[in-house]
């Protein structure tokens, strides 16, 4: 059985530091413990350890079989040498056995699900699906850290195999043979039988290997995508990183999380609704076909996989190959302190206005001269100085967007840029609320976008409230 490196290191350290309190020419009598130390290119050393010496102190007599006399040593040092086999056995049965992993068999031996790689794939009827590399790494880490709390003799219960792992050192198996007291499992491991607390990761992977299938719709790093080709309903758009880096990144980040989670059989007979093809650095490609699953839900299938991922409802408009989806989400980019005035109107009537005073911290109402509380001003400056959309919603406003008329129209005035004399002005219209914020429109651009709830609250005010 493999030994625990730390236990062996402690034992050798105790032997190395063993020192005599005194020596005499006596005999230890019958040895309670014999310790044989085998050495390379030298004869072995036999240490003979007696029972505790009589007297009030914690002392033990020790002798070397090849030398005359005896040595008095501390009792705690002698006890540190008196170890049974279980104390020296490695309690981590998979230590060093996961390196170079290339294949898992998950579940019972008569009908396992195979996980092979890297790159890791879950083998299913009809093909293989990409596994989540982080989930596989977590499984390997949990195996490596698995610890046996107590070794036991061979149990009578038949084994239920949880997994088999093929790696650089060969095959290792983990089976369950019942339960131990305290909720631990009785397991069969490469280090023997024992009681261990199995992490949920191991149990879940064994009982439902499909949990390991990658739910991300972009497997590569978003930064490695050099081009997107999106097609739907006879319309296509090509987006290149070289010319639209930020817009491509934002679209891909949202698309990566569009899978809701459930797996469904790949809808082979359903006509495709959309296709998403990514060109990656190094020449590789990723392709996803989106179709209607049973019940009409959109489902995304990676090329060659026998299963598809149900998509969130918001994925439907996200797959529209319209150019406005690939504009930068950064709409205004000013230093927040450069905001010098703001006027809010509703139905053409001014409802409140604020302007900066002689310092950055002084704000007042232009009509009354009353001071305006700085926290509301600061929230507005941060919200509109770096105005960023969460997403683009439509190429032009419809009734649902609540922009005809808008809830609030805000005129924003910023300091002129260096070398210019005239201030910069923008008109921001706030429309209907959404689950994550509200719809909005900027200046004369007809495109409707959504901004966060925090930005909406800052723009909607009131700014003058105390």
C-alpha positions as CSV (number, residue, x, y, z in Angstrom):
1,X,0.0,0.0,0.0
2,X,1.3,3.5,-0.7
3,X,2.6,5.4,2.3
4,X,1.6,9.0,3.3
5,X,4.6,11.2,2.4
6,X,4.0,13.6,5.3
7,X,3.8,10.7,7.8
8,X,7.0,9.2,6.5
9,X,8.7,12.6,6.6
10,X,7.7,13.1,10.2
11,X,8.9,9.6,11.2
12,X,12.3,10.2,9.5
13,X,12.5,13.6,11.1
14,X,11.9,12.1,14.6
15,X,14.7,9.5,14.0
16,X,17.1,12.1,12.7
17,X,16.5,14.4,15.8
18,X,16.5,11.5,18.3
19,X,19.1,12.4,21.0
20,X,20.1,10.7,24.3
21,X,19.6,12.4,27.7
22,X,22.2,10.0,29.2
23,X,23.9,6.7,28.5
24,X,24.9,3.8,30.7
25,X,26.1,0.2,30.2
26,X,22.9,-1.4,31.3
27,X,20.5,-3.6,29.3
28,X,16.9,-2.6,28.3
29,X,15.6,-6.1,28.8
30,X,12.7,-7.2,26.6
31,X,12.2,-4.7,23.8
32,X,8.6,-3.4,23.5
33,X,9.3,-2.2,20.0
34,X,11.9,-3.0,17.4
35,X,12.5,-0.5,14.6
36,X,14.7,-1.5,11.7
37,X,16.1,1.3,9.5
38,X,17.5,0.0,6.2
39,X,20.1,2.1,4.5
40,X,21.6,2.3,1.0
41,X,25.2,0.9,0.9
42,X,25.3,0.4,4.7
43,X,24.0,-2.3,7.1
44,X,20.6,-1.7,8.7
45,X,20.2,-0.2,12.1
46,X,18.0,-2.0,14.7
47,X,16.6,0.2,17.4
48,X,15.3,-1.6,20.5
49,X,12.8,0.4,22.5
50,X,11.8,-0.6,26.1
51,X,8.7,0.2,28.0
52,X,8.5,3.5,29.9
53,X,11.2,3.8,32.5
54,X,10.0,3.8,36.2
55,X,10.0,7.1,37.9
56,X,8.2,10.5,37.8
57,X,9.7,11.6,34.5
58,X,8.6,10.7,31.0
59,X,11.6,8.7,29.8
60,X,12.2,5.5,27.8
61,X,15.3,3.4,27.4
62,X,16.5,2.7,23.9
63,X,19.4,0.6,22.5
64,X,21.1,-0.1,19.2
65,X,21.5,-3.8,18.5
66,X,25.0,-3.2,17.1
67,X,26.3,-1.3,20.1
68,X,26.8,-1.9,23.8
69,X,24.9,0.0,26.4
70,X,21.6,1.8,26.4
71,X,20.3,5.4,26.0
72,X,17.6,7.3,27.9
73,X,15.4,9.3,25.5
74,X,12.2,11.4,25.9
75,X,9.0,9.4,26.0
76,X,7.3,11.5,23.5
77,X,10.0,10.8,20.9
78,X,9.7,7.0,21.5
79,X,5.9,7.2,21.1
80,X,6.4,9.1,17.8
81,X,8.3,6.0,16.6
82,X,5.6,3.6,17.7
83,X,3.2,3.7,14.7
84,X,0.9,1.1,13.3
85,X,0.6,0.5,9.6
86,X,-2.6,2.6,9.2
87,X,-0.8,5.7,10.6
88,X,1.8,5.4,7.8
89,X,-0.6,4.6,5.0
90,X,-1.5,7.3,2.5
91,X,-5.0,8.5,3.4
92,X,-5.4,10.2,0.0
93,X,-5.9,7.3,-2.3
94,X,-5.8,9.3,-5.5
95,X,-2.7,11.4,-4.7
96,X,-0.6,11.5,-7.8
97,X,-3.0,9.3,-9.7
98,X,-4.8,12.0,-11.7
99,X,-1.8,13.3,-13.6
100,X,-2.1,12.7,-17.3
101,X,-5.8,11.8,-17.0
102,X,-7.2,10.7,-20.4
103,X,-10.4,8.8,-19.7
104,X,-13.2,8.5,-17.1
105,X,-15.8,5.8,-16.9
106,X,-18.6,7.2,-14.8
107,X,-21.2,5.0,-13.2
108,X,-21.6,1.2,-13.0
109,X,-19.1,-0.9,-14.8
110,X,-21.8,-2.6,-16.9
111,X,-23.2,0.7,-18.4
112,X,-20.7,3.5,-17.8
113,X,-20.7,6.9,-19.4
114,X,-17.3,7.6,-20.9
115,X,-15.5,11.0,-20.6
116,X,-12.4,11.2,-22.8
117,X,-9.9,13.9,-23.5
118,X,-8.4,16.4,-23.3
119,X,-10.1,18.2,-24.9
120,X,-12.8,16.5,-22.8
121,X,-15.9,15.0,-24.4
122,X,-18.9,13.3,-22.9
123,X,-19.7,10.2,-25.1
124,X,-23.4,9.8,-25.6
125,X,-25.6,7.7,-27.8
126,X,-25.3,9.2,-31.3
127,X,-22.1,11.2,-30.7
128,X,-20.2,13.1,-28.1
129,X,-20.8,16.5,-26.4
130,X,-18.2,19.0,-25.3
131,X,-17.5,18.8,-21.6
132,X,-17.0,21.8,-19.4
133,X,-13.2,21.9,-18.8
134,X,-13.6,23.6,-15.4
135,X,-16.1,20.9,-14.3
136,X,-13.7,18.2,-15.3
137,X,-10.8,19.9,-13.5
138,X,-13.0,20.2,-10.4
139,X,-13.7,16.5,-10.6
140,X,-10.0,15.7,-10.9
141,X,-9.2,18.1,-8.0
142,X,-11.9,16.5,-5.8
143,X,-10.4,13.0,-6.5
144,X,-6.9,14.2,-5.7
145,X,-8.1,15.6,-2.4
146,X,-10.3,12.7,-1.4
147,X,-9.3,11.5,2.0
148,X,-9.9,8.3,3.9
149,X,-10.7,9.0,7.6
150,X,-10.4,5.4,8.8
151,X,-9.2,2.2,7.1
152,X,-11.3,-0.9,7.6
153,X,-11.1,-4.6,6.6
154,X,-12.7,-5.8,3.5
155,X,-16.5,-5.3,3.8
156,X,-19.1,-7.9,2.8
157,X,-21.2,-5.7,0.7
158,X,-20.8,-5.9,-3.0
159,X,-19.2,-2.8,-4.7
160,X,-21.1,-0.2,-6.7
161,X,-18.6,1.4,-8.9
162,X,-18.6,5.2,-9.0
163,X,-15.9,5.8,-11.5
164,X,-12.7,4.5,-13.2
165,X,-9.9,6.8,-14.2
166,X,-7.2,6.1,-16.8
167,X,-4.2,8.3,-16.3
168,X,-0.4,8.2,-16.6
169,X,0.0,5.7,-13.7
170,X,-2.6,3.4,-15.1
171,X,-6.2,2.7,-14.1
172,X,-7.7,3.6,-10.7
173,X,-11.2,2.8,-9.5
174,X,-13.5,4.2,-6.8
175,X,-16.4,2.1,-5.6
176,X,-18.9,2.4,-2.8
177,X,-19.6,-0.5,-0.5
178,X,-22.1,0.9,2.0
179,X,-22.0,3.4,4.8
180,X,-19.9,4.2,7.8
181,X,-21.1,5.8,11.0
182,X,-21.4,9.6,10.9
183,X,-22.6,9.8,7.3
184,X,-19.4,8.8,5.6
185,X,-19.3,6.3,2.8
186,X,-17.6,2.9,2.9
187,X,-15.4,3.0,-0.2
188,X,-13.0,0.8,-2.1
189,X,-10.0,2.8,-3.4
190,X,-6.5,2.2,-4.7
191,X,-5.3,2.6,-1.1
192,X,-7.7,0.0,0.3
193,X,-11.1,0.0,2.0
194,X,-12.1,2.9,4.3
195,X,-14.5,5.5,5.4
196,X,-14.5,8.7,3.4
197,X,-16.9,11.7,2.9
198,X,-17.5,11.8,-0.9
199,X,-17.9,15.3,-2.3
200,X,-21.1,16.1,-4.1
201,X,-19.1,16.6,-7.3
202,X,-18.0,13.0,-7.4
203,X,-21.5,11.7,-6.6
204,X,-23.2,13.9,-9.1
205,X,-20.7,13.1,-11.9
206,X,-21.2,9.4,-11.3
207,X,-25.0,9.5,-11.1
208,X,-25.6,12.0,-13.9
209,X,-22.5,12.5,-16.1
210,X,-24.5,14.9,-18.4
211,X,-24.0,17.5,-15.7
212,X,-20.4,17.7,-17.1
213,X,-21.6,18.9,-20.5
214,X,-20.5,22.4,-21.3
215,X,-23.4,24.8,-21.1
216,X,-21.4,27.7,-22.6
217,X,-22.2,28.5,-26.2
218,X,-18.6,29.9,-26.7
219,X,-16.0,27.4,-25.7
220,X,-13.0,29.5,-26.6
221,X,-11.9,32.6,-24.9
222,X,-13.8,35.5,-26.2
223,X,-10.5,37.3,-26.8
224,X,-9.5,34.5,-29.3
225,X,-12.5,35.1,-31.6
226,X,-11.4,37.0,-34.7
227,X,-14.7,37.0,-36.6
228,X,-18.4,36.2,-36.2
229,X,-20.7,35.1,-39.0
230,X,-24.4,35.3,-37.9
231,X,-27.2,34.2,-40.2
232,X,-31.0,34.1,-39.8
233,X,-33.9,34.1,-42.2
234,X,-31.7,34.6,-45.3
235,X,-30.0,37.6,-43.7
236,X,-26.3,37.5,-42.6
237,X,-23.8,39.7,-40.9
238,X,-20.1,39.4,-40.6
239,X,-18.4,41.1,-37.7
240,X,-14.6,41.4,-37.6
241,X,-12.6,41.9,-34.4
242,X,-10.2,44.2,-36.3
243,X,-12.9,46.8,-36.9
244,X,-15.5,46.1,-34.1
245,X,-13.6,44.7,-31.2
246,X,-15.8,46.1,-28.4
247,X,-19.1,45.3,-30.1
248,X,-18.0,41.8,-30.9
249,X,-16.8,41.2,-27.4
250,X,-20.1,42.5,-25.9
251,X,-22.2,40.3,-28.2
252,X,-20.2,37.2,-27.5
253,X,-20.2,37.7,-23.7
254,X,-24.0,37.8,-23.7
255,X,-24.3,34.9,-26.2
256,X,-22.0,32.7,-24.1
257,X,-24.5,32.7,-21.3
258,X,-27.7,32.4,-23.5
259,X,-28.2,28.7,-22.6
260,X,-30.8,28.3,-19.9
261,X,-29.4,25.0,-18.8
262,X,-31.6,22.0,-19.7
263,X,-30.4,19.6,-22.4
264,X,-32.8,18.3,-25.0
265,X,-32.4,15.8,-27.9
266,X,-31.0,17.6,-30.9
267,X,-33.9,18.6,-33.2
268,X,-32.5,16.9,-36.3
269,X,-35.7,17.4,-38.4
270,X,-36.3,21.0,-37.5
271,X,-35.2,23.6,-40.0
272,X,-32.5,25.9,-38.6
273,X,-33.6,29.3,-37.3
274,X,-30.1,30.8,-37.1
275,X,-26.5,29.8,-37.4
276,X,-23.6,31.2,-35.4
277,X,-20.1,30.5,-36.7
278,X,-16.9,31.8,-35.0
279,X,-13.4,32.1,-36.5
280,X,-10.7,31.6,-33.8
281,X,-7.1,32.5,-33.7
282,X,-5.0,29.6,-35.1
283,X,-7.6,28.7,-37.8
284,X,-10.1,26.8,-35.6
285,X,-13.9,27.3,-35.8
286,X,-16.9,26.9,-33.6
287,X,-20.4,26.5,-35.2
288,X,-23.8,26.5,-33.5
289,X,-27.1,25.8,-35.2
290,X,-30.2,27.2,-33.5
291,X,-33.6,25.4,-34.2
292,X,-37.0,25.0,-32.6
293,X,-37.2,22.2,-30.0
294,X,-40.4,20.5,-29.0
295,X,-42.7,23.2,-27.5
296,X,-41.3,25.9,-29.8
297,X,-38.4,26.9,-27.6
298,X,-35.1,27.8,-29.3
299,X,-32.3,25.3,-28.7
300,X,-28.7,25.6,-29.8
301,X,-26.7,22.6,-31.0
302,X,-23.0,22.5,-31.4
303,X,-21.8,20.8,-34.6
304,X,-21.9,17.0,-34.4
305,X,-23.4,16.9,-30.9
306,X,-26.5,14.7,-30.2
307,X,-27.9,17.1,-27.7
308,X,-29.0,20.8,-27.8
309,X,-29.2,23.5,-25.1
310,X,-32.5,25.3,-24.5
311,X,-32.0,29.1,-24.7
312,X,-33.3,31.9,-22.6
313,X,-36.2,33.9,-24.3
314,X,-33.9,36.9,-24.7
315,X,-31.7,34.9,-27.1
316,X,-34.3,35.3,-29.8
317,X,-33.8,39.0,-30.5
318,X,-30.1,38.6,-29.7
319,X,-29.8,36.4,-32.8
320,X,-31.1,39.1,-35.1
321,X,-28.3,39.9,-37.6
322,X,-29.1,43.6,-37.6
323,X,-26.2,46.0,-37.7
324,X,-27.4,48.0,-34.7
325,X,-26.7,45.0,-32.4
326,X,-23.0,45.3,-33.1
327,X,-22.6,48.9,-32.2
328,X,-20.5,49.8,-29.2
329,X,-22.5,49.8,-26.0
330,X,-20.5,52.8,-24.8
331,X,-22.7,55.7,-25.8
332,X,-21.2,58.7,-24.0
333,X,-17.7,58.9,-22.6
334,X,-17.1,62.1,-20.6
335,X,-15.3,62.8,-17.4
336,X,-18.2,62.9,-15.0
337,X,-17.0,66.1,-13.4
338,X,-17.4,67.8,-16.8
339,X,-21.2,67.8,-16.5
340,X,-22.2,71.5,-16.0
341,X,-26.0,71.4,-16.3
342,X,-29.0,69.2,-16.7
343,X,-32.7,70.0,-17.5
344,X,-35.5,67.5,-17.2
345,X,-38.7,67.9,-19.2
346,X,-42.0,66.0,-19.4
347,X,-44.5,66.7,-22.2
348,X,-42.3,69.8,-23.1
349,X,-42.6,71.2,-19.5
350,X,-39.5,71.7,-17.4
351,X,-39.9,69.6,-14.2
352,X,-36.5,70.3,-12.7
353,X,-33.1,71.8,-13.6
354,X,-29.7,72.0,-12.0
355,X,-26.5,73.8,-12.8
356,X,-22.9,73.7,-11.5
357,X,-21.8,76.7,-9.4
358,X,-18.3,78.1,-8.9
359,X,-16.8,74.8,-7.8
360,X,-17.3,71.1,-8.7
361,X,-19.2,70.6,-5.4
362,X,-21.6,73.6,-5.7
363,X,-24.8,72.9,-7.5
364,X,-28.0,74.9,-7.5
365,X,-31.4,75.3,-9.1
366,X,-31.1,78.0,-11.9
367,X,-34.7,79.2,-11.2
368,X,-34.5,79.6,-7.4
369,X,-30.7,79.6,-6.7
370,X,-31.3,77.0,-4.0
371,X,-28.5,74.6,-3.4
372,X,-28.9,71.0,-4.7
373,X,-27.8,68.0,-2.6
374,X,-24.5,66.6,-4.0
375,X,-25.3,62.9,-3.7
376,X,-28.1,63.1,-6.3
377,X,-25.8,65.2,-8.6
378,X,-22.9,62.7,-8.2
379,X,-25.2,59.8,-9.1
380,X,-26.3,61.7,-12.2
381,X,-22.8,62.6,-13.2
382,X,-21.6,59.0,-13.0
383,X,-24.7,57.7,-14.8
384,X,-24.4,60.0,-17.9
385,X,-20.7,60.7,-18.0
386,X,-19.9,57.1,-18.9
387,X,-23.3,56.3,-20.4
388,X,-23.3,52.6,-21.4
389,X,-26.2,50.5,-22.7
390,X,-26.9,47.0,-21.4
391,X,-28.1,46.0,-24.9
392,X,-29.7,47.5,-28.0
393,X,-33.4,46.7,-28.1
394,X,-34.7,47.8,-31.5
395,X,-33.8,49.8,-34.6
396,X,-36.6,52.3,-33.8
397,X,-39.1,52.9,-31.0
398,X,-42.4,50.9,-30.8
399,X,-45.3,51.4,-28.4
400,X,-43.8,48.9,-25.9
401,X,-40.7,51.1,-25.5
402,X,-42.6,53.9,-24.0
403,X,-40.9,56.7,-25.9
404,X,-43.9,58.3,-27.6
405,X,-43.9,60.4,-25.5
406,X,-40.9,59.6,-23.2
407,X,-41.3,59.5,-19.4
408,X,-38.5,62.1,-19.1
409,X,-36.4,64.0,-21.5
410,X,-33.1,65.2,-20.1
411,X,-30.9,67.8,-21.8
412,X,-27.3,67.3,-20.6
413,X,-24.6,70.0,-21.0
414,X,-20.9,69.1,-20.7
415,X,-17.9,71.4,-20.6
416,X,-16.3,72.0,-24.1
417,X,-13.3,69.9,-25.0
418,X,-9.8,71.5,-24.8
419,X,-9.4,74.2,-27.4
420,X,-13.2,74.6,-28.0
421,X,-15.5,77.3,-26.7
422,X,-19.0,75.8,-27.0
423,X,-20.3,73.3,-24.5
424,X,-21.5,69.9,-25.7
425,X,-25.2,69.0,-25.5
426,X,-27.0,65.7,-25.6
427,X,-30.7,64.8,-25.3
428,X,-31.4,61.6,-23.4
429,X,-35.0,60.2,-23.5
430,X,-36.1,57.7,-20.9
431,X,-38.9,55.3,-21.8
432,X,-40.8,52.3,-20.3
433,X,-39.2,50.3,-17.4
434,X,-37.8,46.8,-18.0
435,X,-36.9,44.0,-15.7
436,X,-33.3,45.2,-15.6
437,X,-33.7,48.9,-16.1
438,X,-35.5,51.0,-18.7
439,X,-35.5,51.8,-22.4
440,X,-33.8,54.9,-23.7
441,X,-32.9,56.8,-26.8
442,X,-30.0,59.3,-27.3
443,X,-30.1,62.5,-29.4
444,X,-31.5,62.0,-32.9
445,X,-30.5,58.4,-33.2
446,X,-33.7,56.2,-33.6
447,X,-32.1,53.1,-32.1
448,X,-33.6,52.1,-28.7
449,X,-31.3,50.7,-26.0
450,X,-31.7,49.5,-22.5
451,X,-29.8,51.0,-19.5
452,X,-29.4,49.6,-16.0
453,X,-31.8,50.3,-13.2
454,X,-29.2,52.4,-11.4
455,X,-28.7,54.7,-14.4
456,X,-32.5,55.0,-14.8
457,X,-32.9,56.0,-11.2
458,X,-30.1,58.6,-11.4
459,X,-31.6,60.2,-14.5
460,X,-35.2,60.0,-13.4
461,X,-34.4,61.9,-10.2
462,X,-35.6,63.8,-8.4
463,X,-32.3,65.8,-8.2
464,X,-33.5,68.6,-5.9
465,X,-35.0,66.3,-3.1
466,X,-33.5,66.7,0.3
